[in-house]
Amino acid sequence: MFTGLGRREPRARQWLDALPALVGKYRDAWSLRLGRPFRGGSVSWVAPAETADGTHAVFKLSWPHPEAAAEAEGLRIWDGHGAIRVLREEPADYALLLERCVPGDELAEAGHLPAEDRLRYGAEVLRDLWGVPVPDGHRLPLLAEVTAGWADLVEERRDRLRPGYDPGLVAHGAALLRELPATAARTAVVHGDFNPGNVLAAERRPWLAIDAKPMAGDPAYDVYPLLEQIDDPYAHPAPAQVVARRFALLAGELGEDAARLRAWAVARRVETALWLADHGDTAGGAAVMGEARLIADLGD
């Protein structure tokens, strides 16, 4: 379950070795009955849980890393509006007891629904999340600072690796990572990883978001993973038309400018391409750069 984490981050070995004891610590301290852990996690251990009073919940232990540090605060700010609730937490160990979604099916797997309907359901969740005001005194990471750091990495990786990607597009992506946060019309608590695998069918709302990596910043940042992962738009016979329609649909549903959504998509695709190159997948990065070019060309 965690072999990928161990390969990517050698420091995680110590955490993995201590994980069984950590699970036992909170099972006993919080009086939990734990089920078989969910599969698919790469940086966390997550399992269904039942509390002493019979509440059905989810227990989550994350490997301590910056993206996980703000999850509980973001969920507290949302307080159930579009996302699951926090029932209990221990920040020192990145331990969370969370509301359980039932039936818990992923929006990504709702293949019986047309892609356009799934996009609309995802947009409804985003509207809920973004509609909660950012509180004064919050300790969320600032999107502008995070993406400025990514821009520096894009340029460093370009110069060090020389992967052969379109230099103009790489420079454009890095510039967008710095410029877009500064020109946002509003600030929201963004989810940070709003892909349809992180939107689950629930009872008190049709769909709720999980596994947030919350930041404060431009809400338009959140949109592209939903558009891209509902299905593979680039596998359609006319991918440019499909992608353009989806940007237009989501812009209308969310009250956002389609050009701004496209700009964030280009910025994020360029960052992903250079990340892949730095992790030995230059060919995969080239494919992602092709997607960035297609999106950029829609604006022309």
C-alpha positions, 0 to 999 in steps of 0.5 A: 500500500505504501511502497510508492511512498517509501521509494519517493521519500526515504524519510518515510521509512521511519514513519511506516515502521511506526505506523502499526503502533500509531494505529493502535495508540489511537484505536485505544485512546479514541475507543475505535473499532477499526475495519480493513483499511481502504486501498489506494492511499499513497501518503496516508493510512485510512480505515472505516471506524466505529466509535464507542457510541456507535458513530460510523466514521473514518480514521486517517493517519497521514504521513507528516508533510506540508500538504496534509498539515492544513487539512483539519483546519480547512474542514473546520472552516467549511464545517460540512458545507461541501466537505466532510466534517472533522469529528476529532483530531490530533495535529501532532500525529496528523491523526483525524477522525472524520465523517464517513460518506455513505455509500461513498462511491466516487464521482469519478466512478459514476459512469452511469451519468453523462460526463456533463452531469458529473461536472455539474455535480462537482461544480455544485460541491465547489460552489459550497466550498468557495461560498464559505468566507475565509476567516481572519487569522486563519493559518492556511497556506497561501496559494500565491506563495505555494505557486510562486515556489512551484514557478521557481521549481519549474525554472530550476528543473528546466535549466537543470534537466533540459527536457526539450519541452517548448521553452516559450510554453514553459516560461509562460506556465511559470509566469502564470504560476506567479501572476494568476494569484495576484489578479484574482477577483476574490479569495476562497478556501480552495480544496487543493486537490479537487479531482473526482476521486475526492468527491464521494456520494453521501447521505446528508448531501448528494456529494461531499469532498474529501482529502483536501489540501486546503489553501487560501487563494484564487478559487479558479485554481481548483477546477482543472483536475475535475475537468480532466479526470471525469474521463480522459478528454484527450482520448475523444476524437476531437479533444480540443472541442471536448475540452473547450466545451467543458471549460465553458460549462464549468465557467458557467456553473461556477461564475468564473471566466473561462479564460482564467480557468484555462490559464490555471490549467496551462500553469498546472500542466506545465508544473506537472510536466516538469515534475514528471521530468524530474522524476524520470518520466520525460516522455510523460512530461512531454505528453502533458506539455501537449495537453498544455499546448492544446489548452493554450491554443484554445485562447487563440 
